[in-house]
């Protein structure tokens, strides 16, 4: 199944702020596309345009291979016929219905009751059938909201910051659930968030939106290491597997693209995945294989680019995940750093912080 094909522009009046213009051109795959950006970037406007609540001035919108809007060919499918599901920040469950009734209300297809029960089991809500939404936690409500959205058999699913009102542990669990549901259904998801750690955990395709314009898109690693990432380029974010724990030594082992790294002792199960952060000022660069050092990690890589960064320089290094390293201009000259040069990064275990 195809993902989202978007090429449109829209101008809308924002009370107290004048006109807001959104211009988007994207062609994504069938996995989870994550759109991130600051408040006012146009994320909600993008979702409402795909859903059909807002009509673009010109262009085309397609989801899962089906054209929903095309100004040139005068196509503008109404919301009810687009078969695009939506999960909101607060779940938006019907408060007067039980959990089961909420999902059954949306269920389409053959045996609606069987489908509703199966989806509730699938999202881990099988024992809550008779509960009212008011008796559920925020994370529980979002599980039911996911089941209800999928019960309608959508061709595409939009998610508007669904994790914003729940705690960190519930966020991690729901992110894993979202990945499982997308893989099982094959339905393309478009997930909006301002949390880049969450984006990295979920995205097969990452889009950065700012002031109504796409400033970067692509694989999460390339986007977050690129110039469009702005300030986030200094905070390297990456997804890694927990390999083991060395409790007596006080550190844990993680795997990044087949390369082992050591970080502070984690409270995560072996085999689980987590998002880690490494600030660009933490790694040290060596142009020769380093001897014994107190840094627990030595990572070999190739310089992709060297970019001015105020009074300093940002060196982007190709490793199993692109990493940005801040150095002085004099260090670039003295070490002879150039694009394509093979180097070694020295990274302390304490510099790797687990965010999820």
C-alpha positions, 0 to 999 in steps of 0.5 A: 500500500502506498503512503501519502502523496501531497503537493498543495498550498493553502492559505487560511485566516488565523484570528489575531494573527492574520493569514497563514500559508501552508505549502507542502510537497511530500511523497512518503512510503507506507510506514509511519511518516512523522511530522514534527515542528514547533507550535504554529508550524502548520502541523494541524493544518496539514492533518485537517487538509488530508482529512478534508476539513480544510480545502487547499487553494490548489494542488493534489492530496492522495493517500494509500494510492487514492486521490482525495483532492485534485484541484486540476481535475476537480476532485474533492472527496467529502470527509465521510468518503475519504476513509481517513481515520483520526486519533486526537490528543485526548482520545475523544471517546464517547463518554456515555458509551462503554469501551466496547460500545465505542469501538463497535460504533465505528466497526465496519466489515463483516461481523462487527462485534468480532472485529471490535473484540479482536481490535480491543485484544490487539491493543491490550484493552480486552479486559476493559469492555464494560468500563466507561472512558472516565474510568480509564487513564490517559494511556488506556484511553488512547489504546481504545481510541486506536482500536476505534480508529482502526475498526472503521477500516481506514485506508490511512490513519492520522494521529495528532500528538496522541501521546502528549497528555500521557506519562513517559512509560505509557508513551514508550509502550504506546509507541511500540504498539503503534509500530506493531499495528502499522506493520500488521495492518499495512495502513500508512500512518501520519503521526504529528509530534513536537517530541523528536525522541518520539519521532525517532522511535516511530518514523520510517520517514521524518518531516520537519515543518516550520512556518508552513514549509517543509524544511527537511525530510527523509530518514530520521538519521539524515534529517536530524543530522542535516542543516534543516534540523537547526538547533536539534543538529547539536543533539544527536538522537538515535534508536538503539537496542539494549544488549546487556547490563554490567551491573558491577562495572556500572554500565549497560551495552547497547547496539547501534547498527551492529556496533556495540556502545557502552552507556550508564546503567539502564533500567531497561530490559535486554532486547528492548529499544530506546532512544538515546541522546548525545550532544555534539560537544561531547565526542572527541575527534582523533585522526589516528587509532587512539591508544588506551583512554578513559572513554568507553567508546571509540567509534570509527567513521567518515566525515560527511560534511563540515559546516560553519556553526557560529564561532565553531564548526559542525562536523557530520560523521558517517557512522551506523547513525550520522553524528554531529560533532562540534569543534573549533575552527582551529581544530579543523585546520590542525587535524586536517579535517576534510569531507571523506576523511576517516576519523575516530570518535571518542565518547564517554559512557556518561555522555549517552543519555537514555530518553525513553 
